[in-house]
């Protein structure tokens, strides 16, 4: 559920560096941000950058040599590349201080899963107590999709019939962990993590809730989630 950007440096091998050569700043090759609208539409593209670098490979200026066809990809590539320090090996291949760098914006291939109904949810937690907990570092569902190490192992039948949603069990998580995502169109507006635990011999589901929308809509969706899943209602 993450995305990838590949950088390819088509340059010759680096020559030896003189012992008295001045020190260069640390390498910086920050990955461009994947534009939200293009991620939502599953768009991909390639940009060819024309970079002017100094002797350390520090980018002094950047331009688009060949557009991706998406202005947002081009802008993201330029913004990131202007902060790069690519090193002496890259600078050594520069012609007149210029290097060309291909950059690909790619999304991971979507996997298909067979739904397993709701039997994967343990019988011990069919009437649990739901407790709200935080999810530090994630302010929006799109951030969860981008940065949380989501590894669906089992896809459960979507529990809510009147809204686009998906529910899956996270691979290898202990305690047992499920994720629910709810969508408005193609955009995730709710992310909820369910961690199934026993506390004082009582079944408890700890819920981390992340929402994007108006305060009113997020409050409504939070109430829905805290009532429990349709097949595992809260006590």
C-alpha positions as a Markdown table, in Angstrom:
| # | Residue | x | y | z |
|---|---|---|---|---|
| 1 | Unk | 0.0 | 0.0 | 0.0 |
| 2 | Unk | 3.0 | 2.2 | -0.4 |
| 3 | Unk | 4.3 | 3.9 | -3.4 |
| 4 | Unk | 7.8 | 3.9 | -4.9 |
| 5 | Unk | 10.0 | 6.4 | -6.7 |
| 6 | Unk | 13.0 | 5.1 | -8.5 |
| 7 | Unk | 16.1 | 7.2 | -9.4 |
| 8 | Unk | 18.4 | 6.0 | -12.1 |
| 9 | Unk | 21.8 | 7.7 | -12.5 |
| 10 | Unk | 23.2 | 6.8 | -16.0 |
| 11 | Unk | 26.7 | 7.9 | -15.3 |
| 12 | Unk | 30.3 | 6.5 | -15.5 |
| 13 | Unk | 32.2 | 5.1 | -12.5 |
| 14 | Unk | 33.7 | 7.7 | -10.2 |
| 15 | Unk | 37.4 | 8.5 | -10.5 |
| 16 | Unk | 39.7 | 8.5 | -7.5 |
| 17 | Unk | 39.4 | 11.5 | -5.2 |
| 18 | Unk | 42.5 | 13.5 | -4.2 |
| 19 | Unk | 43.4 | 13.1 | -0.6 |
| 20 | Unk | 43.3 | 16.9 | -0.1 |
| 21 | Unk | 39.9 | 17.4 | -1.8 |
| 22 | Unk | 37.5 | 19.5 | 0.4 |
| 23 | Unk | 34.8 | 17.5 | 2.2 |
| 24 | Unk | 31.4 | 17.4 | 0.6 |
| 25 | Unk | 28.1 | 17.6 | 2.5 |
| 26 | Unk | 26.3 | 14.3 | 3.2 |
| 27 | Unk | 24.3 | 12.7 | 0.4 |
| 28 | Unk | 20.7 | 13.8 | 0.1 |
| 29 | Unk | 18.3 | 12.0 | -2.3 |
| 30 | Unk | 14.9 | 12.7 | -0.7 |
| 31 | Unk | 12.0 | 11.0 | -2.5 |
| 32 | Unk | 9.5 | 13.3 | -4.0 |
| 33 | Unk | 6.0 | 13.4 | -2.5 |
| 34 | Unk | 3.5 | 11.5 | -4.5 |
| 35 | Unk | 0.7 | 13.9 | -5.4 |
| 36 | Unk | -2.6 | 13.0 | -3.7 |
| 37 | Unk | -4.8 | 13.4 | -6.7 |
| 38 | Unk | -2.6 | 11.2 | -8.9 |
| 39 | Unk | -2.3 | 8.6 | -6.2 |
| 40 | Unk | -6.0 | 8.4 | -5.9 |
| 41 | Unk | -6.5 | 7.9 | -9.6 |
| 42 | Unk | -3.6 | 5.4 | -9.7 |
| 43 | Unk | -1.7 | 7.5 | -12.1 |
| 44 | Unk | 2.0 | 6.8 | -12.8 |
| 45 | Unk | 4.7 | 8.5 | -14.8 |
| 46 | Unk | 8.3 | 9.2 | -15.6 |
| 47 | Unk | 10.2 | 12.5 | -15.5 |
| 48 | Unk | 13.6 | 13.2 | -17.0 |
| 49 | Unk | 15.4 | 15.9 | -15.0 |
| 50 | Unk | 18.2 | 18.2 | -16.2 |
| 51 | Unk | 20.3 | 19.1 | -13.2 |
| 52 | Unk | 23.2 | 21.5 | -12.7 |
| 53 | Unk | 25.5 | 20.3 | -10.0 |
| 54 | Unk | 28.7 | 21.4 | -8.4 |
| 55 | Unk | 31.8 | 19.3 | -7.7 |
| 56 | Unk | 30.1 | 17.5 | -4.8 |
| 57 | Unk | 27.0 | 16.7 | -6.8 |
| 58 | Unk | 25.0 | 19.3 | -5.0 |
| 59 | Unk | 22.1 | 20.4 | -7.2 |
| 60 | Unk | 22.3 | 24.1 | -8.0 |
| 61 | Unk | 19.4 | 24.2 | -10.4 |
| 62 | Unk | 16.9 | 21.8 | -11.9 |
| 63 | Unk | 14.7 | 21.7 | -15.0 |
| 64 | Unk | 12.5 | 19.3 | -16.8 |
| 65 | Unk | 14.2 | 17.7 | -19.8 |
| 66 | Unk | 11.2 | 15.5 | -20.5 |
| 67 | Unk | 7.8 | 15.9 | -18.9 |
| 68 | Unk | 5.8 | 13.1 | -17.3 |
| 69 | Unk | 2.7 | 14.5 | -18.9 |
| 70 | Unk | 1.4 | 15.3 | -15.4 |
| 71 | Unk | 2.2 | 18.8 | -14.1 |
| 72 | Unk | 2.0 | 17.6 | -10.5 |
| 73 | Unk | 4.6 | 14.9 | -11.0 |
| 74 | Unk | 6.9 | 17.4 | -12.7 |
| 75 | Unk | 6.5 | 19.9 | -9.9 |
| 76 | Unk | 7.1 | 17.2 | -7.2 |
| 77 | Unk | 10.3 | 16.0 | -9.0 |
| 78 | Unk | 11.6 | 19.6 | -9.3 |
| 79 | Unk | 10.9 | 20.4 | -5.6 |
| 80 | Unk | 12.7 | 17.3 | -4.3 |
| 81 | Unk | 15.6 | 17.4 | -6.7 |
| 82 | Unk | 16.6 | 21.0 | -5.8 |
| 83 | Unk | 17.5 | 19.8 | -2.3 |
| 84 | Unk | 19.6 | 16.8 | -3.5 |
| 85 | Unk | 23.3 | 16.3 | -2.9 |
| 86 | Unk | 24.3 | 13.4 | -5.3 |
| 87 | Unk | 28.0 | 13.0 | -4.5 |
| 88 | Unk | 31.2 | 13.2 | -6.4 |
| 89 | Unk | 30.6 | 10.1 | -8.4 |
| 90 | Unk | 27.6 | 11.7 | -10.0 |
| 91 | Unk | 29.4 | 15.1 | -10.4 |
| 92 | Unk | 32.3 | 13.3 | -12.1 |
| 93 | Unk | 30.0 | 12.3 | -15.0 |
| 94 | Unk | 28.5 | 15.7 | -15.5 |
| 95 | Unk | 29.0 | 17.4 | -18.8 |
| 96 | Unk | 29.5 | 21.1 | -18.4 |
| 97 | Unk | 28.1 | 20.7 | -14.9 |
| 98 | Unk | 24.9 | 19.1 | -16.2 |
| 99 | Unk | 23.5 | 15.6 | -15.5 |
| 100 | Unk | 20.3 | 14.0 | -16.6 |
| 101 | Unk | 18.4 | 11.9 | -14.1 |
| 102 | Unk | 15.4 | 9.7 | -14.9 |
| 103 | Unk | 12.8 | 9.5 | -12.1 |
| 104 | Unk | 9.8 | 7.1 | -12.1 |
| 105 | Unk | 6.7 | 7.5 | -10.0 |
| 106 | Unk | 5.2 | 4.1 | -9.6 |
| 107 | Unk | 2.5 | 2.6 | -7.4 |
| 108 | Unk | 2.8 | -1.0 | -6.1 |
| 109 | Unk | 0.7 | -3.5 | -8.1 |
| 110 | Unk | -2.6 | -4.1 | -6.4 |
| 111 | Unk | -3.2 | -7.7 | -5.2 |
| 112 | Unk | -6.6 | -9.4 | -5.4 |
| 113 | Unk | -7.9 | -11.3 | -2.4 |
| 114 | Unk | -10.8 | -13.6 | -1.9 |
| 115 | Unk | -13.2 | -12.5 | 0.8 |
| 116 | Unk | -13.6 | -15.0 | 3.7 |
| 117 | Unk | -16.8 | -13.7 | 5.3 |
| 118 | Unk | -16.4 | -12.8 | 9.0 |
| 119 | Unk | -15.4 | -16.1 | 10.5 |
| 120 | Unk | -11.8 | -15.0 | 10.7 |
| 121 | Unk | -12.8 | -12.6 | 13.5 |
| 122 | Unk | -12.3 | -14.7 | 16.7 |
| 123 | Unk | -15.4 | -15.9 | 18.6 |
| 124 | Unk | -13.8 | -14.6 | 21.8 |
| 125 | Unk | -14.4 | -11.0 | 20.6 |
| 126 | Unk | -17.9 | -11.2 | 19.2 |
| 127 | Unk | -19.3 | -9.1 | 22.1 |
| 128 | Unk | -16.2 | -7.1 | 23.3 |
| 129 | Unk | -15.7 | -3.8 | 24.9 |
| 130 | Unk | -14.4 | -1.2 | 22.5 |
| 131 | Unk | -11.8 | 1.3 | 23.8 |
| 132 | Unk | -10.5 | 4.3 | 21.8 |
| 133 | Unk | -6.7 | 4.7 | 21.6 |
| 134 | Unk | -4.4 | 7.0 | 19.7 |
| 135 | Unk | -2.4 | 6.5 | 16.5 |
| 136 | Unk | 0.5 | 9.0 | 16.9 |
| 137 | Unk | 2.0 | 10.4 | 13.7 |
| 138 | Unk | -1.1 | 9.7 | 11.5 |
| 139 | Unk | -3.4 | 12.7 | 11.0 |
| 140 | Unk | -5.4 | 11.4 | 8.0 |
| 141 | Unk | -6.3 | 8.1 | 6.4 |
| 142 | Unk | -4.2 | 8.8 | 3.4 |
| 143 | Unk | -1.1 | 9.1 | 5.7 |
| 144 | Unk | -1.9 | 5.6 | 7.0 |
| 145 | Unk | -2.2 | 4.2 | 3.5 |
| 146 | Unk | 1.1 | 5.9 | 2.6 |
| 147 | Unk | 3.3 | 5.2 | 5.6 |
| 148 | Unk | 1.9 | 2.5 | 7.8 |
| 149 | Unk | 3.3 | -0.9 | 7.0 |
| 150 | Unk | 0.0 | -2.4 | 5.9 |
| 151 | Unk | 0.3 | -6.1 | 5.0 |
| 152 | Unk | -3.2 | -7.6 | 4.4 |
| 153 | Unk | -3.3 | -11.3 | 5.0 |
| 154 | Unk | -7.0 | -12.0 | 5.0 |
| 155 | Unk | -9.7 | -9.8 | 3.4 |
| 156 | Unk | -13.0 | -10.0 | 5.2 |
| 157 | Unk | -16.3 | -9.3 | 3.5 |
| 158 | Unk | -16.9 | -5.5 | 3.7 |
| 159 | Unk | -19.0 | -5.0 | 6.9 |
| 160 | Unk | -21.0 | -1.9 | 5.8 |
| 161 | Unk | -23.2 | -2.5 | 2.7 |
| 162 | Unk | -24.1 | 1.2 | 2.0 |
| 163 | Unk | -20.6 | 2.7 | 1.8 |
| 164 | Unk | -17.4 | 1.7 | 0.0 |
| 165 | Unk | -15.2 | 0.0 | 2.7 |
| 166 | Unk | -12.7 | -2.7 | 3.2 |
| 167 | Unk | -11.7 | -4.8 | 6.3 |
| 168 | Unk | -8.6 | -7.0 | 6.5 |
| 169 | Unk | -6.4 | -8.8 | 9.0 |
| 170 | Unk | -2.8 | -7.5 | 9.3 |
| 171 | Unk | -0.2 | -10.1 | 8.6 |
| 172 | Unk | 1.8 | -11.3 | 11.6 |
| 173 | Unk | 0.5 | -8.7 | 14.1 |
| 174 | Unk | 0.4 | -9.5 | 17.8 |
| 175 | Unk | -2.0 | -8.8 | 19.3 |
| 176 | Unk | -4.3 | -9.7 | 16.4 |
| 177 | Unk | -5.0 | -6.6 | 14.3 |
| 178 | Unk | -7.6 | -5.7 | 11.8 |
| 179 | Unk | -7.9 | -2.5 | 9.6 |
| 180 | Unk | -11.1 | -0.9 | 8.3 |
| 181 | Unk | -11.0 | 1.8 | 5.6 |
| 182 | Unk | -14.1 | 3.7 | 4.5 |
| 183 | Unk | -14.2 | 5.7 | 1.3 |
| 184 | Unk | -15.9 | 8.7 | -0.2 |
| 185 | Unk | -15.5 | 8.1 | -3.9 |
| 186 | Unk | -11.9 | 7.1 | -4.4 |
| 187 | Unk | -10.6 | 8.9 | -1.2 |
| 188 | Unk | -10.2 | 7.2 | 2.1 |
| 189 | Unk | -12.0 | 9.2 | 4.8 |
| 190 | Unk | -11.8 | 6.8 | 7.7 |
| 191 | Unk | -9.1 | 4.5 | 8.9 |
| 192 | Unk | -9.7 | 2.4 | 12.0 |
| 193 | Unk | -7.2 | -0.1 | 13.5 |
| 194 | Unk | -8.7 | -2.8 | 15.7 |
| 195 | Unk | -6.4 | -4.6 | 18.2 |
| 196 | Unk | -7.9 | -7.6 | 19.9 |
| 197 | Unk | -6.7 | -8.1 | 23.5 |
| 198 | Unk | -7.8 | -9.7 | 26.8 |
| 199 | Unk | -7.8 | -7.4 | 29.8 |
| 200 | Unk | -8.7 | -8.9 | 33.2 |
| 201 | Unk | -10.2 | -11.9 | 31.3 |
| 202 | Unk | -12.5 | -9.5 | 29.4 |
| 203 | Unk | -12.4 | -9.3 | 25.6 |
| 204 | Unk | -11.4 | -5.8 | 24.5 |
| 205 | Unk | -11.0 | -4.2 | 21.1 |
| 206 | Unk | -8.7 | -1.2 | 21.1 |
| 207 | Unk | -9.6 | 1.1 | 18.3 |
| 208 | Unk | -7.4 | 3.7 | 16.7 |
| 209 | Unk | -9.6 | 6.1 | 14.7 |
| 210 | Unk | -8.3 | 8.5 | 12.0 |
| 211 | Unk | -10.7 | 10.6 | 10.0 |
| 212 | Unk | -10.6 | 13.3 | 7.3 |
| 213 | Unk | -13.6 | 15.5 | 6.9 |
| 214 | Unk | -15.7 | 18.0 | 8.8 |
| 215 | Unk | -15.9 | 17.7 | 12.6 |
| 216 | Unk | -19.6 | 16.7 | 12.3 |
| 217 | Unk | -18.9 | 13.9 | 9.8 |
| 218 | Unk | -15.9 | 12.6 | 11.7 |
| 219 | Unk | -17.9 | 12.6 | 15.0 |
| 220 | Unk | -20.7 | 10.6 | 13.2 |
| 221 | Unk | -18.2 | 8.1 | 11.8 |
| 222 | Unk | -16.5 | 7.7 | 15.2 |
| 223 | Unk | -19.8 | 6.9 | 16.8 |
| 224 | Unk | -20.4 | 4.3 | 14.1 |
| 225 | Unk | -17.0 | 2.6 | 14.6 |
| 226 | Unk | -17.3 | 2.6 | 18.4 |
| 227 | Unk | -20.7 | 0.8 | 18.3 |
| 228 | Unk | -18.7 | -2.1 | 17.0 |
| 229 | Unk | -18.6 | -4.0 | 13.7 |
| 230 | Unk | -22.0 | -5.4 | 12.7 |
| 231 | Unk | -20.8 | -8.9 | 13.5 |
| 232 | Unk | -19.0 | -7.9 | 16.7 |
| 233 | Unk | -21.2 | -5.3 | 18.5 |
| 234 | Unk | -19.9 | -3.5 | 21.5 |
| 235 | Unk | -21.2 | -4.5 | 24.9 |
